[in-house]
Amino acid sequence: MGMKVSKGEWVLIHNIVLKPEERAPQVPEDTKKVPLESWVKGFLQQDAQIGEEVEVKTITGRMVKGRLVEVHPAYTHHFGKFVPELLQIGIQLKEMLAGGEVHE
């Protein structure tokens, strides 16, 4: 298995909600070929190891079971690369809204 994780840690679990053959008939063909999966973050309810089936309590108090996949999961989404032009537009817009000089 994996590393030991203590009860109470903030973790990420994974579930297969529906296997491909259990998918609804009206879903697109490419969707029917893959399982419906779920990832949930919560507080681990018992000592466990990565890869084990566990139960977590979510921030909203829901109890969810799944396979323990990560400890202290980080947010990995973002809004794309930095765009210098957008920074300049923001500065110019603030000047205009504040009644500053407008350069045309």
N, C-alpha and C positions, 0 to 999 in steps of 0.2 A: 504494500500500500504506500501511502505517502507520509508526510510529516504529521506529528500529533498536534491537535488544535484543542485549546481549552474551552470549556463551557463559557458562554458569555461573549466570546469574540465575535466581531462583525465579519460576516462571511458571505460568499456567493454560492448558491446551489443551482443545480441544473436538473431539469425534468424533460422527459419526452411526454408531451401531453397526448398526442395522437401519432400512431405509426402511419406510414404512408397508406397502407391498406384501410385505415380507419378514417381517412380524410373524407370530407363531404363530396358527393358526386359533382356539385356545381363549381368547385374550385378549378382554376386553370390547370391544364395538363402538367405544366412544369411544377406547379405547387403540389400536385398529387404525388409526385415522385419523392418528396422529402417529408420527414416528420415535422409535426408542429412542436416546437421546442419552447421552453420557458426557463428564464434565468431570474432568480429572486435573491435579494440581499436581505439579511436579517441577523439576529443574535442567535448564535449556536446554543441549543438547549441541552447538550450533553458533550462530554469530552469525546473526540472522534479523531479520525485520520482522514487526510485528503483521499477522496475516492469512495468513502463510505456513505451509506444512506443515512441521512440525519434529518432532524427537524429544526427549523429556525422560527423565531418570532420576528415579524417584520416591524418596521417603525410604526405602522398603524395598528399593530397588535394581532395581525393574522398569523396563524400557525400553518407553516407550509413544510412539506417533506420533499427531499430531493437528494441528489448526489453532491457531496461537498467538493467544490472545485477550486476555491480560492479563499485566502485569508486576507482581510483588510483590502477588499477590492477598490481600485481607483477608478475614477471617471476617465474614460479615454476618448470621449467625443469632443469635438471642437468645431469651430465655425470656419475652418479653412485657414489658409496662409495669410500672413500680415500683408496688407495692401497700403503702401505709403500714401497713395493718392487719397484714400478715404480719411486718413488722419488729417490731411490738409483741408479737405472739404469740411470736416468737423470743426476745425479751428475757424475757417471762414464763416461758417454758418453761425457760430457763437458770436462772432463780431457783428454780423448783420442783425441778429436778434437782439443784441445788447445796444443797438443804435450806433455802432461804430462806423467807421468810414468804409464805404463799399468801393472796391476797385473793379472797374469793368474793363 
